[in-house]
Amino acid sequence: MLLSVLLQKESIDHLAHFVYTLRLGLKAEVGQRALVIWYDSVTAEGKLDWQNELNGHNERWFEVADAIFLNYTWKASGMNLTANKN
């Protein structure tokens, strides 16, 4: 069974704000050793769609979290794109 998810724009903005606020709160409470890691699943457009690399569809989450955990089906070409992302 394939699950189809599409969050509304307002929900995406709220989620991004939550992740950012969680990160700041954890840093304030625990210190710099606290990490918020985003799992590559929901895109910045609100779709459930694993990217397997850092790109424009998931970069927003990388920016509000400390790190991103890319899906396990990544390929070397995607990792090269991720490593070279400016």
C-alpha positions in Angstrom: 0.0 0.0 0.0 1.5 3.3 -1.1 0.8 6.2 1.2 0.2 9.6 -0.4 0.8 12.6 1.8 0.5 16.3 0.8 0.7 18.9 3.5 -0.8 22.4 2.9 1.6 25.3 2.6 0.5 26.7 6.0 1.3 23.3 7.6 4.7 23.2 6.0 5.5 26.7 7.4 4.3 25.7 10.9 6.4 22.5 10.7 9.5 24.4 9.7 9.0 26.9 12.5 8.5 24.0 15.0 11.7 22.3 13.9 13.6 25.6 14.1 12.1 26.4 17.5 12.8 22.9 18.8 16.5 23.2 17.7 16.9 26.6 19.5 15.2 25.3 22.6 17.3 22.2 22.8 20.5 24.2 22.3 19.4 26.6 25.1 18.5 23.8 27.5 21.1 21.1 26.7 23.8 23.0 25.0 25.6 22.6 21.6 25.7 18.8 22.0 21.9 18.7 21.3 21.1 17.8 17.7 17.9 17.9 15.7 18.3 15.7 12.7 15.7 15.8 9.9 14.8 12.5 8.2 14.6 13.0 4.4 10.9 12.3 3.8 8.6 15.3 3.5 9.7 17.9 0.9 9.5 21.6 1.3 6.4 21.4 -1.0 4.7 19.1 1.5 4.9 15.8 -0.4 6.1 12.5 1.0 9.0 12.0 -1.4 12.5 10.8 -0.4 15.2 12.7 -2.2 18.2 10.5 -1.3 20.4 13.7 -1.6 20.4 17.2 -0.4 18.6 19.4 -3.0 16.1 22.2 -3.4 13.2 19.9 -2.3 14.7 19.2 1.2 17.2 22.0 1.8 14.7 24.0 3.8 14.7 21.2 6.5 18.5 21.0 6.5 18.6 24.8 7.1 16.3 24.6 10.2 17.8 21.4 11.7 21.3 20.6 12.6 21.6 17.8 10.0 19.7 15.7 7.6 19.5 11.9 7.5 19.2 10.9 3.9 17.1 7.9 2.9 18.9 4.6 2.7 18.6 4.3 -1.1 21.1 7.0 -1.9 23.5 6.7 -4.8 27.0 8.0 -5.2 25.9 10.5 -7.8 23.4 12.0 -5.3 26.1 12.1 -2.6 28.4 14.0 -5.0 25.7 16.5 -5.6 25.1 16.8 -1.8 28.8 17.3 -1.1 29.1 20.0 -3.7 26.0 21.9 -2.7 26.8 25.5 -1.8 
